[in-house]
Amino acid sequence: MRLIVISDTHGFHKQLTIPDGDVLIHAGDFSMRANMPVVTEFASWFKTLPHKHKIITAGNHDMACEANRVLTAETFGSGVHYLVHQSVQIEGLNFFASPYSVAIHDPSPWCFDYQRDSTRARKLWDAIPTGTDVLITHGPPKGILDLVSDPYVGEDPNVGDVHLLRRVMEVKPNAHFFGHIHEGYGLYIHPISPRTMFYNVSVCNVNYRPVNPITVFDM
């Protein structure tokens, strides 16, 4: 099974040449700051792509997806698996996708986020099911492709979530795809858990230019 995986397209989706594959995955931030017309436009484009299966979750920029959860799911429709911290099985493989990431500010002006090292963080990531083959999250795990180039004063520049990392190490999926941190684009193989391939699949770079190659992963 060939997976085509993108994230952080931020409105540049029509400029992309999407490779052929069996499952097309978007790991969030398809917009700069989506309202429902933006969601509708993106969903219309996403549904025209020829891939047999499609999975998408939102990101912290996709504001209307959190404010209008039912309407967003209806907009993507039955031909797309729009997942909000949910699982789906496709041809015998278990996929879990989540839009959540650590809050950048407190209070946060964004969506689908939570305070670092909180009870909510632990509960969120404990919900990743055992037996997940492919994990899709908008935010990265702690210390893996999560290094920001310009951290806030006093901020740890590795901005991923330690509870997410812990749960990934427990579940050991074949692949963990995420985005959010544009400058973290690439592949990482963890020396302690080489079974799981970690990919930051952000299409946009740190300057919001859609220049990073699209990730292709064969299961």
C-alpha positions, 0 to 999 in steps of 0.5 A: 500500500502506497501512502501519499502524505502532506501537511501544512499546505496553508492554502497552496494546495492547488500549486502541488503535484500530488503523486499517485498512491493508494491512501492520501493523507493530510496532517492538518493546516490546510489553511492560514486561518480557515473560515467555512468557505475556505474549508469548503473550497479545500474539501472540494479540491481534496475530493477531486483527487483520484486516490482510492482512500483519503484521510485528513485531520485539521491543524491549529490554523484550521479554525472553522474545523473546531468551531463547526465540527459537524459541518466540517465533517459533512463538508468533507463527506463520505468519500473522505475520512475526516478524523478528529482524534479517531481511528479508521481501518483501511484494507486491514491497516489501522490509522489514527489521526488527531488535530491536536498540538501544544498551545503556542500562547496562553491564552491561545488564539489558535485551535485544537491545542492544549497546555503543555504537560497538562492532565489533558495532554496525558489523556489525549495521547493515552487514547491512541489505540494499541494496534495502530499501524499508522499514526497521524498527528498535527503536532510532533512528539518531543525531541523528534523533528520539532526544533523551532528556529526562532523560539520564544524567550525562555521557550524550549526550542524542541516544542513537541509533546513528551506524552505523545512521544511516550505513547508512540514508544508504547504503541510502536506504529509502523509510521508516525506522520506529523507537521506543524513545525515547518523547519522540522521537515524530514525523516527520523529513525529513533535509535531506541524504537527503529520499528517506527519511522517518524516523518515531518511532512510539512509542505511549506517551509518556515517562510510559508513557501510550498517547497518541501517534497511530498512524502511517499511511504510504502507499507 
